[in-house]
Amino acid sequence: MKFALMFLQMIPFIIEAIKKIEEFLPVPGVGKDKLALIRESLSAIFKEVDSIWPAVETLVAALVKMANASGIFKKSE
């Protein structure tokens, strides 16, 4: 239960981090680097993030996929 609550508390931060990172680095093809930046940022705030990283990574992928599909993030042609 503790990890579920922590995961829910991270969601607003994750969404904002994705938006800010994409705004700061709107470069295609560096998704792994952007994901690493999110992980490092979360680790600085939530010490237990490594224990739930697979779930966080899945959430990040889903949010980015949705942003791409909706046109929020522009993909290069």
Phi, psi and omega in degrees: 000323180301317182287328177296317178296316179298318179300314179297324179292334181283335189305309179300320178296317181298314180300313180295320179297317178301313181297315182292320179294318179293324177293319182286321182232076182280037184264125177286156175086005179241032181302322179296322178291320178295319177297319178297322178296319176297315180298315180296320179296314179296320180297329179290333183260316183247101186298332183272009187301327181299327182288339179240016184306318180304321178290320179295317179298321177296318178297315179300314180300317180294319180293318179294319178300316180294319178295320178295314182295326181274355179086005178297315174258133181267125177272147177284150181274000000 
